[in-house]
Amino acid sequence: MTITETGQLISSIIQAYMGLADDRVVLKDEGFDGPKDSDIYVLVEYDGASKTIGIKSQVDPSTGIETMSRSSFEPFAVEVISRNREAADRWQEAQMALFSVSGQQAAESANCSIFRGGDPMDLSEIEGTGALRRYRIPIIVSNVQSKTASVPMIDKFPSPFVKPEA
């Protein structure tokens, strides 16, 4: 899965579990404008560089197709925010959504796993005198990305025991 697809998976798990409308769960990007109303929002953010765990190549000689697979750990953060107490009352639901049976099944069917990435943080204080409640839940997604491509197959190798002619 790509980073965007992984973010969409996390978003859909949380949205279904918390019963939120489509416009309340957002993939965070540079252009995100904070909430103007007092309802709850959930932001899903790619939170840094991934760590490659392993790369595997598998070639089917009969078809000439190579399948490359990359296993990685992808850091994400889920932020639950609101201008009222709703984020304070419900941020734990986002955390529970990811580790619920339905959340884990959704992740497994997408060929990934979701793990706790650290302790949740109350970031409400960084908003200064504003009434924005903000809770951040760090997670790590163990992900497998695959890509297939046609490769030219070499079907003849020189014998290692024959001395090349000059």
N, C-alpha and C positions, 0 to 999 in steps of 0.2 A: 504494500500500500504506500502511496505517496504521503508526504506530510499533510497535504490538504485533505486527502481521503481519510487519514487518521484523525484529523481535527473534526471532520464531518461525522465520523463514527462516534467520537466522544460526545459531540453535540447532540446527536440523535439519542444516545443512551440517556443523557441527562434530561433532555426535553421530554422524552416519554415517561421517565420515572417521576419527574416533578410536575408533569401535566402543564407545561408551559407552551404558549403560542410560538409559532415559527419566528416571529420578530423579537422574541425575548432571549433567544440563544444565538450568539453571534461568534463567528470566527474573527478574532481580533486581528487587525492589521494596522498599518501606520495611519490610515485615514479614519479610524474609528472615532466618532464623536460621542462623548459620555452622555449618559441618560439625562434628559431634560424633565421627564416625568418622575413620579415617585414609585413606579412599579419596579419589580425585580428584573434584573438582567443577569445572564450568565455569559461570560466571555471565555472562549477557549483559545489559548495562545500557545504557539510553538515557542518554547522557552530556551533556545540555545542550540548548540551544535550536537548532532547525534554522535554516538560512539559505535563504530563498527565492531561487531563481535566476531564475524567470520564471513568469508566469501567462498562460494562453492560453484564449480563449473561442472556441468554434466552434458555430455554429447551423445546423441543417438546417431551412430555411424550409418544406420540404414536410411535415415532421412536427412542427415547433414544439418540437424537442428541442435543448437547449443542452448541450454538453459542455465542462466547465471542467477544465483540467489545470494542475497546479502542479508545477514541477520544483524540487527542493530538495536540499540536502546535510544529511544527518542524522548527527550524531556518536554513535557507540556505543563501548563498551569491552567487551572480553572479558577476564574474569579467570579464570585457572586456579589453583585452590587445593587444597592437601591438607595433612594433618598429618604426612606423611612425605615422602620425596624424589620421589615420583611427579610432582608438579607441576613440580619442577625438571627432571626428566628428559623431560617431555612437553609443556610449554607451547608449544614450537615447532610441534607438530603442529596446534594450534588455528590458529596463524598460517598454516601451510601449507594447511590445509583451506579457508580463505577464498579463497586465491589459486590453488587447484588447478583443473584443467580442469572437474571436476565441480562445484566450488563456483561458478566463474564461470558455468557453464551454468545452474545453478539460479537464480542471481541474474538472469541475462539473461531466463530464462523468466518471472520475476516482475517484469520491466520495471524492473530496477534494476542498479546496478553497485557493487562493493565496492572501496574504495581504502584504502591505508595512511594512517592518521591521525597518525602519529608513531612514534617509537621505542618498542619494548616496554620496560616498567619492571619492575624487581624490587622489589616492595613488602613483601617478607618482613620487613624491618627495622622497619616501623611496628607490627608485632605484638608488639614488646617481647621478653620472654623466652619467649613461647609458641613452639611449634614449627610454627606455621602458615606454610607456603610459599605465596607469593602473587605472581602474575605478571600484569601488565595489558597488554593489547594494544589500543591505540586504533585505531579504524577510522572511515571515513566512508562512508556509503551514499548514492549518488546515486539519488534516488528520484523517481518520478512518481506523483502521486495524481490520480485522475480522479473526477468526479462528473457525472452527467447529471440534468437536470431539465426539465420542461415549462415553456415560457415563452409568455406571450401575444404573438402576433405583431401588429405594427401593419402593416396592409396599405395604408393611404392616408396620404399626406403632403400638406399644402397646397403648392400650387405656389409656388416662391420668387419668381415674377415677377408674381403677382397681388396687387394692393394690397387688403388687407382692407377690407371695407365698414364704415363707421362706424355 
